[in-house]
Amino acid sequence: MHNNHSIPDSLEKPDDLYHQLIEIYEALDDPQSMQFSQTLIFLLANEVGNAERLEFLIEEAHRITQQPD
C-alpha cells in the first residue's frame, strides 16, 4: 500500500496483512464482507481506544478515499 498521507507506515509485514485480507474477502459474499468489515473496524477501534485518535483516523480515511487515483 502506498503511503501518501499523514499516517506513518508502522506495520511490520504490510504485504502479509494485505494478502490475508484479500483471501478473507474473496471467500465472502457481499453481506458477509460488509459484516466482516464492520466487525474488524470495531475491533480495531477498541484496540486504539483513544477517541481523539479514532476521530483523526476516521477523518483521514475519508480524506484519502476522496482523493483521485
N, C-alpha and C positions, 0 to 999 in steps of 0.2 A: 504494500500500500504506500503510495506516495504521500509524504507529509508536506502539505502546502498550507499549513495552518499553524496556530499558536500553541498547539499541544505537542510536547516533546515525545519523540518515539522512545518508549521505555520498555517495550515488550522484548523479552529475551529471544523468543522464537516466533516472530510475527507470521512467517510463512506456514509454520505448523498450525497455528491458530486458524489462519485463513483456510487451509485445506480441511481442517476439522469441521469448520462451519459449513463449507461448501458441501462436504459429504453429508452432513446432517440435513441441510436444506434440500438437497437433491432427493432425499428419501421421504420428504414430507409433501403432503398436498397443501393447497393454499390455506385452508383453515388451520391446519397443524403448524404450518410455517408462521402464521400470524401469532398463534398461541405461544410457540417456541420463542419468537422474538420478544413478545411481551413479558414472558416469564424470565428470559435472560436479562432483559433491561431492568426489571425489578430486583433480581438477584444481585446484579452488578451495582445498582443504585444503593442497595442495602450494604454492600461491601464498602462503597465510598463513604456513605453515611453523612457527610457534611452537606447541608442544604445549599449553602452558597456555592460550593464546588459543583454540585449537581446542576444548579441553575446555569452556571457558566458553561458546563459541558453540553447541556441541552441547547443553549443558545448557539454554541459553537457548531454543534452538529447540524442545526438548522441552517446556519450561515453557509457551511460547507456544501450542503446539499442543494443550496440555491445558486451556487456558482456554476457558470457554464463550464463544460468539459474542456 
